[in-house]
């Protein structure tokens, strides 16, 4: 099902457009505790992270992108045409020089470990010295300590409002508030429909495990911990996460996971090929052949859901991911 935001935007009446308050510049936005000031709506932006990229595409701002980077999956089909016109600076992390070379008036960042205190690309201060505002998606900084663990540790459970906040703030920065309101309405509608699909269904004894990837198939996998985005998806649908760590994506041994024996296995499908287990087919082969995993109930009964990796992240794909999970939990049949 394609994102309905395009239809929603097209359906806005002139009266509705007139109700949207225009942005008054200079605009200062408090972003993850760091104020960022915009003298005008950015004409050139660079994204580091697919979630921010597709969020800007969904807001109709593809023509403002001068470069993208850090991709897990191919772009959503409805954005292929606009994405083809935008230079990809890197499949993974870009260099600081490559980003600055695009002369951006905004750098939108999905993960603080890319641009932050220990940023792989740079610190926010380095961009600030060049008068380049940075916008870190609040989902990766609010209620989270990114200096603990490989992918940070949640100090409190992920809040879906942080995604709506990103949409609203980016819409305000670019002075397209009407589009932001329409997009958020669509996302909230998807979340509600996912919940409604399971109304009345008893999932009290249903559990699940998210397997993102593995540095090598012979070692402990990266799985979703408690309080993160993937855990939010399960809690929203009334399903228990068998992993107890509060790290975002901790490594846990298969013996421990097999003992927990989750009802469902949810494995990431991605086009990135940094690790062997990025290939979901190799995940499936491992699960069915490994002497430990092949005896798990979810494997024996084919309760394995293949889900886009970016649907496990804090972006617009999360909501269609919720709908995919809800459909599988409701029917008892795996979605691939």
PyMOL commands that set and color helices and strands:
alter all, ss='L'
color gray80, all
select helices_A, chain A and resi 5-11+14-19+50-58+62-64+77-83+96-100+124-128+138-140+161-173+177-197+229-237+254-260+276-278+280-289+293-295+297-300+309-312+317-331
alter helices_A, ss='H'
color red, helices_A
select strands_A, chain A and resi 27-31+34-38+45-48+65-69+88-90+106-109+134-136+144-145+153-154+207-213+221-223+240-241+251-252+264-269+304-308
alter strands_A, ss='S'
color yellow, strands_A
deselect
rebuild
show_as cartoon
